[in-house]
Amino acid sequence: MQRGLVHAIAWSLATGAAVTLSWWGVHTVMSGTAYDPPRAVPISVGAGGGQGTDAPVSSSTHRAPPSASPSATASRATPTPSPRPSRRPSSRPPATGPGPAKSSAPPAAAGEVKSYPTRGGRVVLELADDSAKLVAATPEPDWSMQVWTNPEWIRVDFSDGSGATMSVFCTWNGHPPTVEVVDQ
């Protein structure tokens, strides 16, 4: 009886040590990988473009009060893509099925801020007569995001990890900015 109890205690201690060591090893390897919680895309606010710094700025959680100037003075630092793909499908139904690309008309006024919602996330752009700036890009839950910027275009891709990709293209090379949303 006493011998069985000693074996049970020794087995429990060895199993506990093995589980602890395994957990610590996996935790060490997985920290800093694609399984970390998502981080917000940084947005810096400045006085660029000759606009005042006291203009209201909107976010997804706080709406700025209406003012005489509809343009925001938000500019964005170069983002790092959020590498958080997931194999779980989104709980939200898709807004539209795969189909032809949608294109918007050029903006009517300089510095107009427009939002482009997709089933993978939302892109907010500030569209001027001959240029555009990315104000914000926010992926939906279980979607990852990647951003490319160039002096003549901006591209934002949202991926869900199962092959579905939503892309928002904004181009203005020699013409007013046009925005195209593509469901791939």
C-alpha positions as CSV (number, residue, x, y, z in Angstrom):
1,M,0.0,0.0,0.0
2,Q,2.7,2.4,1.0
3,R,4.7,1.5,-2.1
4,G,1.8,2.3,-4.4
5,L,1.3,5.6,-2.7
6,V,5.0,6.5,-3.2
7,H,4.7,5.5,-6.9
8,A,1.5,7.7,-7.3
9,I,3.2,10.7,-5.7
10,A,6.3,10.2,-7.9
11,W,4.2,9.9,-11.0
12,S,2.2,13.1,-10.1
13,L,5.3,15.1,-9.5
14,A,6.9,13.9,-12.7
15,T,3.7,14.6,-14.7
16,G,3.4,18.1,-13.1
17,A,7.0,18.9,-13.9
18,A,6.6,17.7,-17.6
19,V,3.4,19.7,-18.1
20,T,5.0,22.9,-16.5
21,L,8.1,22.5,-18.7
22,S,6.0,21.9,-21.8
23,W,3.8,24.9,-21.1
24,W,6.8,27.1,-20.5
25,G,8.5,26.0,-23.7
26,V,5.4,26.5,-25.9
27,H,4.7,29.9,-24.2
28,T,8.3,31.0,-24.9
29,V,8.1,30.0,-28.5
30,M,4.7,31.4,-29.2
31,S,5.2,34.8,-27.6
32,G,5.7,37.4,-30.2
33,T,4.2,35.4,-33.0
34,A,0.9,35.7,-34.9
35,Y,-1.0,34.5,-31.9
36,D,-0.5,37.7,-29.9
37,P,-3.6,40.0,-29.4
38,P,-4.2,42.5,-32.2
39,R,-2.8,46.0,-31.8
40,A,-4.5,49.2,-33.0
41,V,-3.0,50.9,-36.1
42,P,-1.2,54.0,-35.0
43,I,-2.6,57.3,-36.1
44,S,-0.6,60.5,-35.5
45,V,-2.4,63.9,-35.6
46,G,-0.5,66.9,-36.7
47,A,-0.9,70.3,-38.3
48,G,0.1,69.2,-41.8
49,G,-1.4,70.7,-44.9
50,G,-1.9,74.2,-43.4
51,Q,-5.0,73.2,-41.4
52,G,-5.5,74.1,-37.8
53,T,-4.7,71.6,-35.1
54,D,-8.0,72.3,-33.2
55,A,-10.2,70.5,-35.8
56,P,-12.0,67.5,-34.3
57,V,-10.8,64.0,-34.9
58,S,-13.1,60.9,-35.1
59,S,-12.4,57.4,-34.2
60,S,-14.4,54.2,-34.2
61,T,-15.3,54.7,-30.5
62,H,-15.7,58.4,-30.4
63,R,-17.5,60.7,-32.9
64,A,-16.3,64.3,-33.2
65,P,-19.1,66.9,-32.8
66,P,-20.3,68.4,-36.1
67,S,-18.3,71.5,-37.2
68,A,-18.1,73.9,-40.1
69,S,-15.2,72.0,-41.6
70,P,-15.9,68.3,-42.5
71,S,-12.3,67.4,-43.0
72,A,-10.2,65.9,-40.3
73,T,-6.5,66.7,-39.9
74,A,-5.5,63.1,-39.3
75,S,-2.4,61.7,-41.0
76,R,-1.1,58.2,-40.5
77,A,2.3,56.7,-39.7
78,T,3.4,53.8,-41.8
79,P,1.6,50.8,-40.3
80,T,2.9,47.3,-39.6
81,P,0.5,44.6,-40.8
82,S,-1.4,42.8,-38.1
83,P,-0.3,39.2,-38.6
84,R,-3.3,37.6,-36.9
85,P,-4.9,35.2,-39.4
86,S,-7.6,32.9,-38.0
87,R,-9.1,29.7,-39.3
88,R,-12.4,30.5,-37.6
89,P,-15.0,32.0,-39.9
90,S,-16.4,35.4,-39.1
91,S,-19.7,35.4,-37.2
92,R,-20.9,38.3,-39.3
93,P,-22.5,37.4,-42.6
94,P,-20.8,38.9,-45.6
95,A,-22.2,42.3,-46.7
96,T,-22.1,41.3,-50.4
97,G,-21.1,38.2,-52.2
98,P,-18.2,38.0,-54.7
99,G,-19.0,40.1,-57.6
100,P,-17.6,42.9,-59.9
101,A,-15.4,45.6,-58.4
102,K,-17.1,48.8,-57.3
103,S,-15.6,52.1,-58.1
104,S,-16.5,55.5,-56.7
105,A,-16.6,58.8,-58.5
106,P,-13.8,61.3,-57.8
107,P,-14.4,63.5,-54.7
108,A,-16.3,66.7,-55.1
109,A,-14.3,68.8,-52.6
110,A,-10.6,68.9,-51.6
111,G,-9.8,67.1,-48.3
112,E,-13.1,65.1,-48.2
113,V,-12.9,62.2,-45.6
114,K,-14.7,59.1,-46.8
115,S,-15.2,55.7,-45.2
116,Y,-15.2,52.5,-47.2
117,P,-16.7,49.5,-45.2
118,T,-16.1,46.0,-46.5
119,R,-16.9,42.6,-44.9
120,G,-13.2,42.4,-43.9
121,G,-12.8,45.8,-42.3
122,R,-13.2,49.5,-42.8
123,V,-10.8,52.0,-44.6
124,V,-11.0,55.7,-44.1
125,L,-9.4,58.0,-46.7
126,E,-8.9,61.7,-47.0
127,L,-9.4,62.5,-50.6
128,A,-8.1,65.8,-52.1
129,D,-8.2,67.0,-55.7
130,D,-4.9,65.3,-56.7
131,S,-3.9,63.1,-53.8
132,A,-5.2,60.9,-51.0
133,K,-4.1,60.0,-47.4
134,L,-5.0,56.9,-45.4
135,V,-6.6,58.1,-42.2
136,A,-7.4,54.7,-40.6
137,A,-7.8,51.0,-41.5
138,T,-9.5,48.7,-39.1
139,P,-9.9,44.9,-39.7
140,E,-13.0,43.1,-38.5
141,P,-12.6,40.4,-35.8
142,D,-10.8,37.3,-37.2
143,W,-9.5,39.2,-40.2
144,S,-5.9,40.4,-40.7
145,M,-4.8,43.5,-42.6
146,Q,-1.9,44.6,-44.8
147,V,-1.3,48.1,-46.1
148,W,0.9,49.4,-49.0
149,T,1.4,53.1,-49.7
150,N,3.0,54.8,-52.6
151,P,3.1,58.4,-53.9
152,E,0.4,57.6,-56.5
153,W,-1.7,54.9,-54.8
154,I,-2.7,53.2,-51.5
155,R,-3.8,49.5,-51.1
156,V,-5.3,47.9,-48.1
157,D,-6.0,44.1,-48.0
158,F,-8.1,42.3,-45.4
159,S,-7.7,38.5,-45.2
160,D,-9.6,36.0,-43.1
161,G,-7.0,33.2,-43.3
162,S,-9.2,30.8,-45.4
163,G,-8.4,32.5,-48.7
164,A,-11.0,35.3,-48.7
165,T,-9.5,38.7,-49.4
166,M,-11.1,42.1,-49.5
167,S,-8.9,44.9,-51.2
168,V,-9.4,48.6,-51.2
169,F,-7.4,50.4,-53.9
170,C,-7.1,54.2,-54.1
171,T,-5.2,55.6,-57.1
172,W,-4.6,59.2,-58.2
173,N,-1.7,59.1,-60.7
174,G,-2.4,62.0,-63.0
175,H,-6.2,62.1,-62.2
176,P,-8.4,62.8,-59.2
177,P,-8.4,59.9,-56.6
178,T,-10.6,56.9,-57.4
179,V,-11.4,54.2,-54.9
180,E,-12.1,50.6,-55.9
181,V,-13.2,47.8,-53.6
182,V,-12.5,44.3,-54.8
183,D,-13.8,41.0,-53.2
184,Q,-11.4,38.1,-54.1
